[in-house]
Amino acid sequence: MLCYNKGTKRIEGKKEIEKFRYFHDHFPHLEIEHLIEHYAVFGGLEKHVTLSFSDSLVSSVKSNILERYDFLKTKILPPPSFEGGNLRMLRAVAASDGKVINVFRRAGLGRSEGYSTYDALYRIGMLYKEESRESLAPAAPGTKKRKEERGYTVQPKIKFTSPFYRFWYTFVEPHGSEIEKGNFEPFFESLEDSFDRYVSFTFEDLSNALIKRTFETMDPVFEEGNYWDRHNEFDLMARTRADRMIVGECKWKGHKICKSLVSKLKSKCERSGLKPDYLALFSKSGFSNELKSSNDPQLLCFDLDDFERLLA
């Protein structure tokens, strides 16, 4: 049986708010949608970036990253990040779901080498580890684990410490040889194909920060973040001081969220053994009329305007 582990705490909301505010302080002219998109690309690189009123994201990436590729690679990125095992791990974190076994496998690293490589990249401030909050209930005395649970291991995830690092190893580094020659086309093709999905990870982090801000006066959140188990992955799962649970989904897409997502989320919760007090939905493009008119006290809906509260 799977169950939620209340013993493992993760609080990143305040830190994420501070990083997001810091970025906004450097570029206060950006409206919230563009602010989130630019933060997903340039977060952590603020002192080396110029973003004007008239520049599009594409032109900003071109002038601040692609045309300064050599400078960023030699002067800004830590030199150890180009070493063989370190580089393979950074590529693997960018391309995988972040679970340690999948990262090590993709990077071609054994368990011992994988953890030592992670430790080196953690020490230079590029990666951190988020522990799983799943726990497996022990088998009853005299019985064996169910077949589907045998060999299953609860795993932490490895993540980048800044959006810029993640952007670099997701889009820039894989096309480094072409970029050095001045050929930006493969990079922009990759960016166009995957950018919304890429921003969704930053949107999840900011949504976790927003749920912490939303509950801070009435019932403070003391634990939040992604949640994953053997069955499902959730963008958000938070717990308050009064032991209320909030489970959420975040959608950075060009269409409104409709009621069918609520049904899917409830089904996922049931399969994972979660019993939330609130279901939280976060949407770039808003919500269907049916959801907006819902009187369900369990349902919390947040659109882009709500993210302005992170800047207050």
Number of C-alpha atoms within 10 A of each C-alpha: 12 17 14 19 13 12 8 12 17 15 16 17 22 15 11 20 21 14 15 21 16 16 21 21 12 14 19 12 13 16 12 17 15 13 17 23 20 23 24 24 25 26 25 19 17 17 10 11 17 12 20 11 8 8 12 13 14 11 13 19 19 15 16 17 21 21 15 14 19 14 12 17 17 11 10 11 14 14 11 13 18 14 10 10 19 19 17 19 25 28 20 23 25 21 16 13 13 20 20 22 18 17 24 23 14 16 20 15 18 12 13 10 13 20 14 15 19 22 15 15 21 17 10 12 13 19 20 16 17 16 18 21 22 21 17 16 12 11 11 8 6 5 8 11 13 9 8 8 13 9 7 10 12 14 19 17 19 25 22 21 16 21 20 19 23 25 21 22 20 21 21 23 18 15 19 20 11 15 21 14 8 12 14 17 12 14 18 18 12 15 18 10 10 13 17 15 14 20 21 20 17 21 24 22 20 22 28 30 25 23 23 26 18 16 14 14 9 10 15 17 26 19 20 24 26 22 19 22 19 16 11 11 15 18 22 23 25 25 22 18 14 11 14 14 19 23 25 26 20 23 23 20 15 11 13 16 23 15 14 9 12 18 11 11 18 16 13 16 19 12 13 20 14 18 14 19 15 18 22 22 24 28 21 20 16 23 20 13 12 11 19 12 9 11 9 10 9 11 16 16 16 18 16 15 12 14 20 13 12 19 13 6
